[in-house]
Amino acid sequence: MSMVGLPLTLIFALCGAGALLGFMIPERRNPALLAWVGSLAALLALWTAGYALFSDRVFHGDLWTIRAVGTLHVSLDHLSALFVFAAALVVLPSSIFSTSYLRRYLGRYSLKTFNAWYLLLFASIVLILIAHDVLLFLLAWEAMSILSYLLVNFEHERDESSRAGFLMLAMGEMGFVALAIILLFLAVRAGSLQFSALQAASAGLSATARWIVFLVTFFGFGVKAGLVPVNTWMPRAHPAAPANVSAILSGVILNLGLYGIIRMNLYLVPVTMLGAGVVVLIVGTISALVGILYASTENDLKTMLAHSSIENIGIVTVGLGAGLVFTAFHLPVLAAIAFVVAMYHMINHSMYKTLLFLGAGAVDNAAGTRDMNRLGGLIRLMPATALLFLVGALAISAMPPLNGFVSEWLTLQTLLRSAEIPSTPIKIVFALCGAGLALTIALAVTCFVKAFAMSFLGMARSTAAGASREAPRSMLIGMAIPAILCVLLGLTPTWILPLLNRILHKVTNSLAAHALVPPFFAGSPGHKQLPRAFMAGFHNIGAQVGENILPGRGLVVLHRGGTANPVVFAMSTFYMAAVLVGMVLITWLIVRWLTRRRTVRVRAPWDGGVRRLLPEMTYTATGFSNPVRVIFDAIFRPTIAGDTKQTVAEHFRTAIQRQRQEVHIVDRLALQPIKSVALRLARGLAALHHGRINMYIAYGLLSLLLVLALGWLL
Amino acid sequence: MSQWVCRGIKTRIKTTHYPAQAETAPGVSPGLPLGGAYAAAVASLVNLCPTKAISPGLVKDSLIVDYRRCIHCFRCVRGATTPMRWDQGWQWAADGQKCDSVAPGSEGNRLGRVFAHSVHIIVVDAGDCGACLNEVKQLNNPYYNMHRLGFFLTPTPRHADILLVVGPVTEHMRLPLLKTYEAMPTPKRVIAVGACALSGGVFGPSFVSGAGVAQTLPVDVQVPGHPPPPLAILHGLLVAVGRQTPASITSPAPILPEATTR
């Protein structure tokens, strides 16, 4: 017990002490303090969560008792431990990254408060994940919301930061109120604040109540997860925050929304309705599509990453939705696969998004801008940053053998398994969602080709970008940790999938590992689980290669169809990586041998013979993404805000400057109508306020009478 | 659309048979004056030439025509009491004046046999009036159709084997021309087309333009004419790949020591 309890207490003690200590030491020492304390707390969290993941016991602890409310509880079960582990994996590199990154704020903004908010944010995140009663959960959730607002608004002198922070806070509070109402309602019904009591009492809920609970909590948690249509705070708040905070916002806080959805719909009030699963599935697909469409046309590096976060959380949500649908159809193995895959993608997203946000921070720090149209040529000036960013870009574009490929491939495969669902309309929904997801994944490649090419390749498009220097070592270490994890998560899915399966075993009540990872190479006991004829089919394609060479479970990730549709999908990132490396090596050797007698002349790139090639003449980020903008014009709906013509002697037009304005589709279709209705309502109500005191007294009397009448009636 | 097809079939192939057979159609070339013995008319003919292309030869009463300068204005034919003899042909392309590594006239001026049927050409307009460029353009039309001989135009010097220059090389085009030459992979050859590209022509040399391409780049093949007809340019291209023998840039051809020994 103390193996978990003590380190957990230590994390909170460490964060609290670090936050206090920051105010006592000079400002310039604060980044180092933050890095040390943050990394230590993250390492402790990693150790604790790792221990909890591998032990079968669930840690349970009682905190103090509050009179009239009850005892507060914490608990670290497998699900919590998984999320704590993922959060710590994000906080560790961003803390290390902060050492040198925060120096840019020295003297302009208070680093002491940053240090305090940052460490307390981590503590509140851990507290959310281990909270086991409604009150502690809601308190921690609110603390997290406010602390993340304070960090987004850290550069409070910038107008956009303040505005983004307010929007984030407003939308977050809206979600919080929805959550609080439902959770308190459930708690009142159960007669206890404890999650386990809520779970026990949920069995007696009526179908209507279940639907209400599902919809309201899905909305409440969806705000934090950034699902359509409550996602518009993300592309504003994430880029406004400092890069290390953006990484945490994207890599951890979005996961908290998913954690809430899972905790609510799989544990507390298990969803049994088919419709709920379909809603989650469709919302996920739309989020993914909207996210990537806006990401691929965005030119600001960090805003683009925030849009891409919406996309990735959408993909995770698709996995969750598929799992819920499969559960409703009593297909437990498929449901288990879907949940495992969703969790896998969530962890992958945390890793590469941390890497990319930190990379964008390093670029911003070196070049002084995040606008891709002002960057360029950084690969020669900061090669290590470029390489690490490339790893992240490849991973997020789902390029094998990196981690994004594994989870996105598996998500698509999971959707294809809808063939086993007995209902045709649901099959059609799955097919459409699969198609939407495939489009999303394809557009993600465009998006990140542009991000990498425009920022790191070509010519520097501004003098500041041309004068950038390689990022300091602490930044590179901060980026290297998630980069290495991206590669590892990509190469070892056969080890990670059974682990995730074991963790989620309690939720799904089914083992997906044998369906996902066949025990082909695991030695003789495994072989018995598969029919001989099925195995024989695999010998033809060489799946038995390496049976005695490689340790552990098999290296082929596989989807095996049922007897009705014996389709087999198999892939192995490990083999793929080995073959890729081999092929690249062989090609390189052949090319070297063929060109051994060739002399190489190095000449300047062909520029069309112009006197001097100017950066303005090269391909721009706007130009690169223009096809997407044109094809999806119906979604973007740009309006032309200004049209200024530059002329010489009245008639010779030298340039036309056209300004386009785009309102995000969610703002346009969902929020602006609500806003206009609210404003009209307010204008109507304003008529009541005419300033005459007698009338106000009359209003007071009337309302008093109304309350009394109601009290008498009820 | 269908009419085009029918018309095309009815018209049949009209492409010239040059160089496999002689071209017999009238008016394919404006022609050039021929040098040689002109008895007493030498002085008046020299005076008639506006571009000083005609000069008295070493042999008494003979004329030498420098095709680098001739703009075939016909003054030496129509305005003269003793008109000059006129060459109606077009196979005028001659070896270059100056070359990077080898002497003109040797095999070094040609692209190797590997290029015989696949040559990519980049055209650089180094300040020409549009006439030469217009004739170059004709090479791509159905009548001259240089593709049948394995010549292709390319917009990038990275793919080009031959740099075809028209115009006297103005100051503004000198750098782009050099950059284009630099950007081409070896082996590469330069063809100068037109009197302007060979000697500066009617424009140069002046304060804005040079006296031809040879001032900037080593020229491998010279195609005289003002402008040269498409067939002459085609002949120049064939000379550059060694599929036709070059002519002399002057008329009559100078007697070279090696020519006498051969």
Interface residues (C-beta under 8 A of the other chain):
Chain A: R601 R603 A604 W606 D607 G609 V610 R611
Chain B: V124 T156 P157 R158 L175 P176 L177 K179 T180 E182 A183 P185 T186
